[in-house]
Structures are given as structure tokens and as C-alpha cells.
Amino acid sequence: MSETLPAPLSADIGRARKTQVLNLVRRAARAEILPRFRSLGAGDVDRKSGPQDLVTDADREAEKMIARGLQALWPEAMILGEEDAATHPERIQKIGEAAVGFTIDPVDGTWNFANGLTLFGVMVSMTRYGVPVFGLLYDPIMDDVIWAEAGEAAEFVKGRRTPRKLKVSGGGVLEEMSGFAGLHLLPADKQEAFAATLPRLQRVVSMRCACHEFRTFAQGGVDFVLATKVTPWDHTPCAIVAERAGGYVSMLDGSDFRAGQTDGYLLAASNRASWRRLRDLWAFLLDD
């Protein structure tokens, strides 16, 4: 993602198809997600990998609906949803190999959703051999979207208003930068050392929702996002949105992000100089 994506890939989506995907996501939100918001009982929330990793019927049913719609639009595509991957983890690597692939995060920020907080979203991405070529970050509460495709500027779209092109912040020195990072998602043996670096920055918080963290970054509200647990459904759409809003996006070790990755750390910063300052600050995360 640190290099400009090849322009021909942008022809795979186009505004008409983007609108079809958005309408599909909007219908799924209205049918399966919003009716369940603040209506979940104790028995309606299940745990996956741990007490903070939650899933609800909203996640499951919205993913099914979006997957069916995408498959109808792109019959040849491989579809990978977060809940599908939970039961078929072998499919994660295949998304990085697919000629045409889609990732779905049906309710990003499920902990927030399950606890009645409005910071949740729906994310979809399109990939070509693992390279993100389209990303959509949808807010069901406000019914607006930030999307981006290869070769085009990231846009904020709401209703019939003219789409607004997005631009990240100007970055700066460490002491002036604010951003997002999930301390709780780091390996236990890295958390204390990471926490010790935070006073060097202006502010570091977590929304527990990659969708809204990267939406904020793309609009210039913060200077960086460090993804401390990388997943295809979370970070494939976020990476292209961040890059097409003018950010510098790369894995912390300097390699390019690709769908199918589940290890390492993804760092998006306002520009290359800011990215390098943050990389140097957190280089110890790469130590074995």
C-alpha cells in the first residue's frame, strides 16, 4: 500500500458498481443490524476467542446477506466474511491468492454494538490477488459512507450531496501527533513497553472499531492509526481508504499490506516522515 496501485485495477469497480455495493450494505444494515441494536438480550451475544471478542446474530445474518449480494454481482469472486473465517480459517490465506476477492466485516465494533454504543460500522473491500482495489466504510447510524478505489481520491458520501474528497492531516513531530492504537490487542509481553511510549505522543486512544478509527484518520482528525491485530476484513478496506486519502500505509516492518495477512502490525500515518517517526518509536514490537 505504500506504492501507488496500478490504475487499470480501478476499472474493476466504477461508480455504478460502488453504488450497488453501498445499497447492498445499506439494505443489510436496515434489515439485520439496526433492528437488533439496543435490543439484544444476554443470550443474544456469544463469545468467540475470548470475553472481548463478541458475535451476534446481526453479524451472522448481515454477513450472509451481503455475501449473497456480492456473489450475484461477481459470480467469479471469492468472498471472505469475518464470521465465515471464524469457522473456516483456511479461507483466510486464499483471499490473498484470489483473482477477484471481497472481504466483509458485517459489524465492525461488535463490542460497542453489543453494549449499545453507536461506534460500529460495516466494511467491504474488493481485492485483486490480495491487493486492495476498493474499500467501503459505512456508518449505519448516520447512513453515510467513506469509500475509495485504486487511482481515485477517497470520498465522503452522504445522500444526494456532492461527494467530498478527503485528505489526511499534515502529521508532525511525535509530541504533536494523536492517533489510535489498541493496547489491549498487543501480545501481553509487549504491552508494558508500548504503554511506556504513549506519553511521548499528544494523545493515543482506541475506539474499539477500525471502521471509525480509519474514517477519522481519512478526514484528518488524527495523524495515525496503528493496527495491533491485523485481519483481512478489518484492514483491507481501511488500508486503501487511508492510502487514497493521502496517507502513507505500510506494515511496521516496511512491507506492503496484502489481504490474507494475520500477523504483524499495520501503520497508517499522514505522510512518510510521520510514519518513520512512529516506526522508529515502535520498532521494538518487531523483536521476537
SESE-127196 format. One record per residue (C-alpha): residue number from 1; residue in three letters; y, z, x. Coordinates in steps of 0.02 Angstrom, whole numbers. Example, Ala and Ser with C-alpha at 12.3 -4.5 7.8 and 13.67 -1.06 7.14 Angstrom:
2
balum,torro,north,up,east
1,ALA,-225,390,615;
2,SER,-53,357,684;
end
This chain:
288
balum,torro,north,up,east
1,MET,0,0,0;
2,SER,117,12,148;
3,GLU,125,-178,160;
4,THR,191,-295,26;
5,LEU,50,-353,-87;
6,PRO,13,-540,-94;
7,ALA,122,-621,-227;
8,PRO,-17,-728,-306;
9,LEU,-104,-571,-369;
10,SER,41,-538,-488;
11,ALA,-11,-690,-590;
12,ASP,-166,-595,-648;
13,ILE,-66,-490,-771;
14,GLY,105,-552,-829;
15,ARG,220,-477,-961;
16,ALA,118,-534,-1111;
17,ARG,-41,-453,-1047;
18,LYS,53,-298,-990;
19,THR,117,-278,-1166;
20,GLN,-60,-296,-1234;
21,VAL,-120,-158,-1119;
22,LEU,27,-47,-1168;
23,ASN,-7,-74,-1353;
24,LEU,-190,-31,-1325;
25,VAL,-143,130,-1235;
26,ARG,-16,173,-1371;
27,ARG,-146,149,-1509;
28,ALA,-270,259,-1416;
29,ALA,-138,394,-1395;
30,ARG,-94,391,-1579;
31,ALA,-274,386,-1639;
32,GLU,-364,502,-1517;
33,ILE,-240,605,-1414;
34,LEU,-88,657,-1515;
35,PRO,-185,716,-1670;
36,ARG,-279,839,-1558;
37,PHE,-125,902,-1464;
38,ARG,-96,1087,-1501;
39,SER,-242,1080,-1623;
40,LEU,-384,1120,-1502;
41,GLY,-494,1271,-1531;
42,ALA,-583,1371,-1397;
43,GLY,-740,1268,-1424;
44,ASP,-648,1102,-1405;
45,VAL,-614,1121,-1218;
46,ASP,-754,1101,-1091;
47,ARG,-757,1130,-903;
48,LYS,-814,1001,-776;
49,SER,-810,1050,-591;
50,GLY,-726,1219,-620;
51,PRO,-618,1326,-734;
52,GLN,-462,1224,-697;
53,ASP,-548,1054,-719;
54,LEU,-550,1030,-907;
55,VAL,-603,894,-1028;
56,THR,-579,875,-1215;
57,ASP,-631,752,-1350;
58,ALA,-458,674,-1330;
59,ASP,-506,624,-1152;
60,ARG,-676,556,-1203;
61,GLU,-626,461,-1359;
62,ALA,-465,389,-1290;
63,GLU,-557,326,-1137;
64,LYS,-689,240,-1244;
65,MET,-556,155,-1350;
66,ILE,-455,95,-1200;
67,ALA,-610,36,-1108;
68,ARG,-668,-66,-1258;
69,GLY,-498,-149,-1272;
70,LEU,-486,-190,-1087;
71,GLN,-661,-262,-1086;
72,ALA,-615,-375,-1232;
73,LEU,-461,-438,-1138;
74,TRP,-551,-455,-970;
75,PRO,-739,-476,-1004;
76,GLU,-774,-502,-818;
77,ALA,-688,-343,-762;
78,MET,-767,-181,-704;
79,ILE,-696,-33,-800;
80,LEU,-695,141,-722;
81,GLY,-636,288,-826;
82,GLU,-620,467,-767;
83,GLU,-746,533,-892;
84,ASP,-867,390,-859;
85,ALA,-857,430,-673;
86,ALA,-896,613,-707;
87,THR,-1070,562,-767;
88,HIS,-1091,405,-659;
89,PRO,-1008,445,-492;
90,GLU,-1096,299,-409;
91,ARG,-974,184,-501;
92,ILE,-826,250,-403;
93,GLN,-865,151,-246;
94,LYS,-896,-7,-348;
95,ILE,-718,-12,-414;
96,GLY,-661,-45,-235;
97,GLU,-777,-194,-225;
98,ALA,-744,-274,-395;
99,ALA,-654,-442,-402;
100,VAL,-563,-377,-555;
101,GLY,-564,-193,-597;
102,PHE,-475,-68,-708;
103,THR,-458,119,-694;
104,ILE,-420,233,-841;
105,ASP,-357,411,-843;
106,PRO,-357,443,-1031;
107,VAL,-268,611,-1024;
108,ASP,-192,647,-855;
109,GLY,-143,829,-851;
110,THR,-284,891,-963;
111,TRP,-249,1073,-916;
112,ASN,-72,1052,-979;
113,PHE,-131,961,-1135;
114,ALA,-262,1094,-1174;
115,ASN,-132,1231,-1153;
116,GLY,-4,1150,-1268;
117,LEU,113,1085,-1132;
118,THR,193,914,-1153;
119,LEU,170,862,-970;
120,PHE,24,743,-990;
121,GLY,6,555,-989;
122,VAL,-109,405,-997;
123,MET,-134,295,-844;
124,VAL,-213,125,-821;
125,SER,-222,14,-667;
126,MET,-286,-159,-626;
127,THR,-362,-195,-455;
128,ARG,-420,-344,-355;
129,TYR,-555,-296,-228;
130,GLY,-484,-120,-227;
131,VAL,-301,-172,-206;
132,PRO,-192,-107,-347;
133,VAL,-102,-253,-432;
134,PHE,-41,-167,-590;
135,GLY,-8,13,-639;
136,LEU,46,91,-805;
137,LEU,105,271,-826;
138,TYR,127,309,-1012;
139,ASP,206,463,-1092;
140,PRO,130,485,-1266;
141,ILE,256,617,-1319;
142,MET,410,510,-1284;
143,ASP,319,344,-1313;
144,ASP,387,262,-1155;
145,VAL,308,189,-1001;
146,ILE,338,157,-818;
147,TRP,241,8,-753;
148,ALA,234,-104,-601;
149,GLU,143,-258,-544;
150,ALA,124,-338,-373;
151,GLY,277,-432,-320;
152,GLU,390,-359,-454;
153,ALA,502,-205,-464;
154,ALA,439,-52,-557;
155,GLU,516,-36,-729;
156,PHE,551,97,-860;
157,VAL,517,27,-1034;
158,LYS,558,109,-1199;
159,GLY,554,22,-1368;
160,ARG,666,-130,-1383;
161,ARG,784,-77,-1245;
162,THR,804,-190,-1094;
163,PRO,681,-133,-959;
164,ARG,765,-33,-822;
165,LYS,717,-68,-642;
166,LEU,677,89,-543;
167,LYS,725,145,-369;
168,VAL,665,295,-270;
169,SER,783,421,-188;
170,GLY,860,399,-17;
171,GLY,747,527,68;
172,GLY,816,625,214;
173,VAL,777,764,335;
174,LEU,642,890,292;
175,GLU,762,1029,244;
176,GLU,842,917,112;
177,MET,682,845,35;
178,SER,599,903,-125;
179,GLY,436,843,-199;
180,PHE,266,878,-272;
181,ALA,105,939,-191;
182,GLY,-48,1026,-262;
183,LEU,-79,1176,-151;
184,HIS,-222,1232,-265;
185,LEU,-315,1068,-237;
186,LEU,-321,1083,-47;
187,PRO,-478,1146,40;
188,ALA,-472,1335,49;
189,ASP,-462,1336,239;
190,LYS,-304,1228,234;
191,GLN,-206,1319,100;
192,GLU,-128,1458,203;
193,ALA,-67,1341,340;
194,PHE,1,1219,211;
195,ALA,92,1357,117;
196,ALA,175,1409,281;
197,THR,258,1237,293;
198,LEU,340,1243,122;
199,PRO,495,1346,173;
200,ARG,544,1202,287;
201,LEU,573,1093,133;
202,GLN,702,1111,-3;
203,ARG,576,1128,-144;
204,VAL,391,1093,-172;
205,VAL,309,1118,-342;
206,SER,164,1047,-444;
207,MET,167,981,-622;
208,ARG,-24,975,-629;
209,CYS,-1,796,-687;
210,ALA,4,647,-567;
211,CYS,74,537,-705;
212,HIS,234,636,-724;
213,GLU,248,676,-539;
214,PHE,247,492,-492;
215,ARG,358,446,-639;
216,THR,485,570,-572;
217,PHE,467,501,-395;
218,ALA,489,320,-453;
219,GLN,651,369,-542;
220,GLY,722,451,-387;
221,GLY,704,630,-448;
222,VAL,608,689,-295;
223,ASP,582,624,-119;
224,PHE,393,632,-102;
225,VAL,225,661,-183;
226,LEU,76,721,-82;
227,ALA,-89,696,-173;
228,THR,-204,830,-104;
229,LYS,-355,769,-202;
230,VAL,-369,580,-214;
231,THR,-456,494,-361;
232,PRO,-455,311,-417;
233,TRP,-398,349,-595;
234,ASP,-255,461,-539;
235,HIS,-186,371,-389;
236,THR,-220,185,-408;
237,PRO,-86,162,-542;
238,CYS,29,288,-459;
239,ALA,20,204,-289;
240,ILE,80,34,-348;
241,VAL,216,110,-457;
242,ALA,280,211,-309;
243,GLU,275,62,-192;
244,ARG,359,-59,-313;
245,ALA,498,69,-344;
246,GLY,537,52,-159;
247,GLY,436,196,-89;
248,TYR,329,199,66;
249,VAL,149,237,16;
250,SER,2,266,132;
251,MET,-141,383,166;
252,LEU,-89,526,279;
253,ASP,-193,451,421;
254,GLY,-90,291,409;
255,SER,-221,185,321;
256,ASP,-188,89,161;
257,PHE,-241,164,-4;
258,ARG,-379,73,-98;
259,ALA,-462,108,-264;
260,GLY,-629,193,-239;
261,GLN,-564,320,-113;
262,THR,-601,502,-147;
263,ASP,-560,581,19;
264,GLY,-404,603,125;
265,TYR,-225,630,67;
266,LEU,-107,503,-11;
267,LEU,77,523,34;
268,ALA,218,432,-55;
269,ALA,392,454,16;
270,SER,561,374,-14;
271,ASN,556,273,147;
272,ARG,458,256,308;
273,ALA,566,378,406;
274,SER,545,515,274;
275,TRP,358,477,265;
276,ARG,340,501,453;
277,ARG,432,667,450;
278,LEU,315,731,315;
279,ARG,162,658,402;
280,ASP,207,750,561;
281,LEU,232,912,464;
282,TRP,61,898,382;
283,ALA,-40,810,517;
284,PHE,-147,967,535;
285,LEU,-226,927,366;
286,LEU,-322,788,455;
287,ASP,-403,909,579;
288,ASP,-588,942,549;
end
